[in-house]
Amino acid sequence: MEMSPVLLKDALTRLKRAQGQLGAVIAMIENGEDCRRVLTQLAAVSSAVDRAGFKIIATGMRECQTARGRGEEPPMSEEELEKLFMSLS
């Protein structure tokens, strides 16, 4: 299912922020920073990526619901959406 960047604006924002955070984590490791600080920042990156994934799934669910409401075939089945959702865990 293709989704518009407009619909995924929040997910894109989260991913761009995570991209910057990941760069900072890499720099921290290269500079020999304290492992606790590195792992704290890495956990933040992981959380941001997870939230972006959940946002994408939620957007897909809304798109499918909207299609059903218009009497159209949704772009993905509930089973496909569930499989994608479970892949994030």
Secondary structure by P-SEA (a helix, b strand, c coil): cccccccaaaaaaaaaaaaaaaaaaaaaaaacccaaaaaaaaaaaaaaaaaaaaaaaaaaaaaaaaaaaacccccccaaaaaaaaaaac
